[in-house]
């Protein structure tokens, strides 16, 4: 018999109905962690086993998350539609498509499964454009978003768009001839749309940070999301410049990429200081938002690694190493707390 304070009994149907759209962020963070770890294994071979373990774990994690995430669309459409109208949660819907794009990068790098990577990439692109347009139309048609709802979670749709060339750039060489121009164009559309959306939303986020009340402690992990577009932009710009036949002299792009990475390095320090300052005055309660620590840190690590490769600079690699260590600690802690939340049912409590 349940005590008055214990959570209501959960069954699979209720889990599906209450399954938050942001669950795929766990796949995003784990996959990018695997990619960053594999890269560092070239210098520290002892990390190779960890990288492969993360890769296989992430494939299983994606399959497990996909079941309730997709079933929710088929069996609990009113709940899905209601979440699309939620001023904060709606931004997390594209995370599933981003997870598929991250898997495309994994499949290419781990074992060179280029055919499977192409399928994942095209599927992720189609899902991403559909989900992103759905979220934007819901916001533009409604009047339900106000300044209280502006959190760094708004960066997730543009993050998805700039992720497209992470795997899409290297995969251009193996695209079918008839689809190569289209694939290159899609990479450019994603990078351009994501970059300018991010810049516009960054101004909106700063407006909230400067003139409105502070983020509640539960949303502090989302402050780190700004690292995601900055890290991904470095990788995507360098990948697309390397793959585009019309790019010409590529040295001119490096300064812009270096500046983007520099903002990311600054934001990493700012995020650490900000989180520490909030933590001294209030606890940071665990929620799925903790996965917002992981993908941004992994994305910044990957961007730092790629920039160091291209420029020969060691300092970006040192920043990437710091981010990777922090990522390893936070990913482990978040995974342990997530397993506990799943076992207790707390992470499946109904939400709007």
Secondary structure, DSSP 8 states (H G I E B T S, - for coil): ---TTS-----HHHHHHH--GGGGHHHHHHHHHHHHHHHHTTT-GGGHHHHHHHHHHHHHHHHHHHHHHHHHHHH-HHHHHHHHTSTTGGGGTTHHHHHHHHHHHHHHHSS--HHHHHHHHHHHHHHHHHHHHHHHHHHHH-----GGG--GGGHHHHHHHHHHHHHHHHHGGGS-HHHHHHHHHHHHHHHHHHHHHHHHHHHHHHHHHHHS----GGGGGGGGGHHHHHHHHHHHHHHHHHH-TT---THHHHHHHHHHHHHHHHHHHHHHHHHHHHHHHS-----GGGGGGHHHHHHHHHHHHHHHHHH--SHHHHHHHHHHHHHHHHHHHHHHHHHHHHHHTGGGS---
